Each structure stands twice: as structure tokens, then as C-alpha cells.
Amino acid sequence: MKTTLLVFLSAFLLPVYAAEYNSIRPLLMEAIAAPTGHAAGTITGQFAENFKRMSGSGMPVFANVTTVHVFEEEGCRRLNLHLKQSGVITTEGKPADFDISYGINLCRDGNPPAGIM
């Protein structure tokens, strides 16, 4: 019974990052196009390799993009890009999660909204 409950709860409590993206850009574009304004996945490719090299952790790099604001200009959004990686060694020598977020003004055409700098 305990094992079944744990498996059941894990399905709801743990994030699922089934999609893989070779770079950040396709993930951002998917969030702009999504009716929910959200996209998430595992980052692979050169970006992930550089991230892993800088962090010193070989664990996957997870990304979550949410829409913070919808601009009047068609297809333009203010996005929050949140990156997370486990197993990053702290200055105390202990593994921990590393999180960083970026705010990005972006349109479907890949440019920032007109008049926003």
C-alpha cells in the first residue's frame, strides 16, 4: 500500500520534463505559441554542455518557461525562463539544486516587441 501511494503521489509532485530541446529558442517559441503560455523540457546540446561545464554537475538541465505579460503587439510576450540543475557542488562542498531565472521580451518573429528596449 505504501509503495502504491508513493508512486501515485510522485506522479503529481515531481515535475515532468518529457520534451527535449537542443537550445533555448525552440522552448521560448513554444511558450509564445502555447494557449497556456507555458513550455517545459530538458535542455540538451551545446547550451546544456556549457551549463554543465560551468556548474560542475553532469545532471540534466531543466527549463520552464511561463508567460508573465502579453503585449498588445500580436505574438509578443514577456517570458520568464527558469533553469534548474541538481547536483551542483556548493562552496561548502555539498550538492544542491541551482536555479536561475531570466526575463525575456520576445515576439514570434524572434525580435523584441517594437518600442520595448
Summary of the structure (lengths in Angstrom):
residues: 117
radius of gyration: 16.7
end to end distance: 56.0
largest distance: 58.6
contacts: 310
relative contact order: 0.17
helix: 28%
strand: 38%
